[in-house]
Amino acid sequence: MHTVYVLKSLIDENFYIGCTSNFRDRIEYHNNGKVKSTKHRRPLMLVYKENYDNIYEAFKVERYYKTAKGKRELKDKLALSSNG
């Protein structure tokens, strides 16, 4: 199982989009400051995740969410999930 996830920094309110095959360990690394790109943006809050059986599909979705069009789609999904 591969997970595409979105974390929100409670410091600067920006998002971090990532992909991993070991979700629990990866989140722990983020929260313990072991990930360079989020180390100074802690604390972080998980705001969204999607699971995929195929690693290639997961990385494809992660890359897409980092594009302008993907960010708009993700923003819509986050708005829907917070209203539901």
VOKEKOL-956854 format. One line per 3 residues: number of its first residue (from 1); for each residue x, y, z of C-alpha. Coordinates in steps of 0.001 Angstrom, whole numbers, plus 500000, padded with zeros to 6 digits. Layout:
REM residues N
NUM> X Y Z; ...
REM end
This chain:
REM residues 84
1> 500000 500000 500000; 501295 503456 499048; 499952 506660 500509
4> 499848 510163 499088; 499439 512550 501995; 499073 516252 502684
7> 500391 517880 505835; 499633 521418 506922; 502125 523431 508922
10> 500554 525034 511970; 503389 527607 511870; 503136 528995 508332
13> 499867 527279 507249; 501503 525968 504059; 501017 522448 502780
16> 503492 519636 502226; 502582 516872 499775; 504365 513544 500030
19> 504192 509892 499104; 505343 506856 501078; 504988 503116 501372
22> 505236 503283 505175; 502793 505973 506243; 503103 505685 510027
25> 506891 505828 510036; 506956 508718 507556; 504556 510805 509643
28> 506680 510055 512706; 509795 511232 510812; 508022 514477 509938
31> 506873 515057 513506; 510322 514273 514935; 512030 516773 512627
34> 513853 514147 510564; 512551 515439 507208; 514573 518418 505988
37> 511722 520143 504112; 509345 520137 507092; 511792 520266 509996
40> 511303 523994 510670; 507598 523996 509870; 506450 521832 512799
43> 503987 521131 514247; 502297 519492 511286; 498753 518258 510927
46> 497593 515560 508525; 494781 517066 506437; 494353 514526 503626
49> 495532 511143 502386; 494820 508690 499576; 495927 505053 499360
52> 497085 503271 496208; 498061 499686 495503; 500413 500734 492708
55> 503558 502732 493577; 503686 504331 490133; 500125 505601 490418
58> 500854 507011 493877; 503917 508931 492685; 502026 510121 489607
61> 499274 511565 491835; 501843 513159 494164; 503520 514906 491215
64> 500125 516007 489879; 499107 517549 493227; 502283 519637 493087
67> 501201 521283 489802; 498987 524374 489648; 496028 522365 488341
70> 496607 519621 490911; 496792 522149 493754; 493412 523577 492715
73> 491877 520088 492646; 493415 519246 496011; 492109 522511 497476
76> 488604 521534 496324; 488956 518075 497893; 490145 519604 501170
79> 487182 521997 501197; 484773 519091 500594; 486351 516935 503301
82> 486183 519759 505868; 482492 520387 505081; 481494 516726 505205
REM end
